[in-house]
Amino acid sequence: MTSRIGGERRLTHEHVVIAYAATYLGLLAVAPLVGGWVTGVTNVLYFGIGAATAWSQWQVTRRLAGDVSRRAWTLLLLSSLTHLVSGSLWTLWLAVRSTEMPAMLTMVVDFAYAPLAFAAFLAFPSREGFSLRNPKVRLDSALFVLGAVALSWHFALRPLLDDNAALSIATLVPIVGDWGLALVASIAFLRVASGRDRAAIAFLLAGHLLYILTDFFWGISRGQYVPGHWVDGFWFSAWLLRWMGTRRALHSLDAKVPLDAGVTTDAGLGPSLFVAGAYLLLVLALLVEPSSGAIDIALAAAAMTALLVARQRAALAENQALAVATASLAARFKALAASATDFVLVVDAVDCVRYASPSLERFTGATRLASQSFAALVHPDDRVGVAAWLEAQSAGQSRRVHRCRLRVGDGAYREVEFRVQDRRLDPLILGYVLNGRDISAEVQLEAQLGHARKLATLSDMAGRIAHAFNNTLAVLQGHAELLVSELAADAPAREDVRAIRAAAERGAGITRQLLGFSGRHVIRPEPFDPGEVAEELLPSLRRLLPSRVTLSLAREFRGSVLLDRAQFEQVLLNLVANARDGMPQAGTIRLTVRERVRGAPGEAAQRGSRRGETVRRELEMIVADEGVGIPDELLTRVFEPFFTTKPSGQGTGLGLAMVASIVKRAGGEVEVQSVVGKGTTFTVVLPCVDAGPAPEPPLPTESQAPALSAGVVLLVDDDPLVRRATARMVKRSGFTVVEAETGREALEIAGQPDQPIDILLTDLMMPGLSGREVIASFRVSRPGVPVVCVTGFAAEREDAGALALEVQAIVAKPFTSETLSKALSSAVAMRTVGQLG
């Protein structure tokens, strides 16, 4: 709004000046016929154009604060003011004295403005690469010098010689000054760095040449000249050209045209126009005074023509070389633009695409994007944001990056990141330059990373909750076991205690699942029949399925595998959930448990197996659905972490990856087969094991076995209830217990030389000093003493292997007195074997 209002103000001012100039020239034309007051009015109005020019130049200097051209424009302003004052004094002299000024005073008045104008034109900054060593620059300079010499000869020196006037300093200085100033202005036009200033200098130079021509006309008619003569119209027009050049610069500043806009390395139009003007003036000299040297004029014209032809030949050769280089650059740009993955487009101020790189056309699938609306490519929900973003660039804000969705060939939308440059004022571009790239994969990875972070936070929280719950379950289970051992065999309360223990066992199963999810589960492989586990889970699995999906189980084989039961339940749950999600319509999930035999005698003979091949029995658990299936190109990626074919927000891509990890850790494998439109089958293959009881660790002979009642156990646990229950279990096993509430207290006890300690029994997760730190320090103060750790966390961490080497046994919470007693006995036995060895 401000800019528009400012434009109206400038337009009003220019209309006033133009109307004023037309009024002055009209009055000047009728003044010889009317005379009287009209002549006086024209004499007064003459000086208004000089004041308007000075005022406009002051406006330019005011708006050029900090600009490199401000000094030059300030000197031009001072030169105009000096010229205006000197002209007023000269006119006043004629009006009062009715005679010409003395020659020396005329020289001072006429030449007063010239030094400031010289300094002004020399103060304009030179463009980069300008050098007199350039052949074109030398030819241009020679043209200007020759033209200046020819014009000064015919319009200044020759008239003086023809009048037999004495050549003096008073006559030569203004002539040399005027034509020297024309030459300096011409060179400034060639070397100036700003297209804005070049246009202004062209008008100033034209005004100066017209001023010199007016002096020539004044010299012819000086005998009849009085203020208000027609010659004043030429001087007035010279001022008008200076004003127009200043207004041109002012318009460029208000429009914020870049300094380099309109600047070329050639600028060959200036010399041509100068030569054409010189021709015109020389022809005018012949018309005004036919007796003037026609031969001299012809020689000057021929010399300037020859220089101009040579200059044009040099320009042509340079232009040809430039054209070849430009074509090479254009071909290189086209090759880069055609092979680039990022894309470039130019959008003008009215949302029209002016240029689109081939990469953008490939991305959108459109064969021609030029002249189309850019907003039509953007998602409807993002158009307002894109428009506001582009508008922010006009306001000078620095937010250069914006994300939106762009339509592609199949009608879908993909995430794109744009960067912008506002080049609307660049005459070669006239629009916004947008650089974009497809970030759909990055956005998807960001979403997956965010989801993974949420899962990590949830996993950590689940682990901490499970650890705290395990402590509670350990107290319940331990005290229930102690209570049942003190009740009579026929006591009714035994059933209540048994129910408490069963509830604690179910709670322990829940915490194992939580710890399995958190990656901190204590892996406890045990032999079990997968078919039995599947039958037990059938009611729970069916509750996960919608009414249109049914689940069937076929047990064709009964055998045992060695695996953590909670992890197997997780495998089964993930596979059934995956089959459910693959059946958007009604269908059946078939769960089959059967045997696979590898290396059977008949099979081995048919396959040509090597001699001595052993028979291996395996169990297959097959989960088959009747869903949409998985394409072949995606089938090899289904076990990759974070890979999923489900819509955004409906899958994490972790379920099948977890299945593969658990099965592989158990020594098995997972196979997948799928047919699009018919369904998918996952087969889990696990090695079969003997379901008999695991052998007890070897114990020393009776003569070598220590008296367990003599053993001292240092018990460390920060939970008082867990510590109380554990201490009673340890005492029932025949040990003496020394309790410590914190790790620091335990180390203080261990540091007492007179305190016997046969086993360290410590919790891992404790405030202050952790169990790991306690174990490390205990190894130093009591080397060789066995260590048993109690934890609700796993050894499924990076330091699990190191922990297993440092301790003799790991007991998972909640535990029974039998489990704890076995761990303690094993630790004592291992120590005894080590001592005997």
Secondary structure, 3 states (H helix, E strand, C coil): CHHHHHHHHHHHHHHHHHHHHHHHHHHHHHHHHHCCHHHHHHHHHHHHHHHHHHHHHHHHHHHCCCCCCHHHHHHHHHHHHHHHHHHHHHHHHHHHHCCCCCHHHHHHHHHCCHHHHHHHHHHCCECCCCCCCCHHHHHHHHHHHHHHHHHHHHHHHHHHHHCCCCCCHHHHHHHHHHHHHHHHHHHHHHHECCHHHHHHHHHHHHHHHHHHHHHHHHHHCCCCCCCCCCHHHHHHHHHHHHHHHHHHHHHHHHCCCCCCCCCCCCCCHHHHHHHHHHHHHHHHHHHHCCCCCHHHHHHHHHHHHHHHHHHHHHHHHHHHHHHHHHHHHHHHHHHHHHHCCCEEEEECCCCEEEEECHHHHHHHCCCCCCCCECHHHECHHHHHHHHHHHHHHHCCCCCCEEEEEEECCCCCEEEEEEEEEEECCCCCCCEEEEEEEECHHHHHHHHHHHHHHHHHHHHHHHHHHHHHHHHHHHHHHHHHHHHHHHCCCCCCHHHHHHHHHHHHHHHHHHHHHHHHHHCCCCCCCEEECHHHHHHHHHHHHHHHCCCCEEEEEEECCCCEEEECHHHHHHHHHHHHHHHHHCCCCCEEEEEEEEEEEECCHHHHHHHCCCCCCCCEEEEEEEEECCCCCCCHHHHCCCCCCCCCCCCCCCCCCCHHHHHHHHHHHCCCEEEEEEECCCEEEEEEEEEEECCCCCCCCCCCCCCCCCCHHHCEEEEECCCHHHHHHHHHHHHHCCCEEEEECCHHHHHHHHCCCCCCCCEEEEECCCCCCCHHHHHHHHHHHCCCCCEEEEECCCCCCCCHHHHHHHCCEEEECCCCHHHHHHHHHHHHHHHHHHHHC
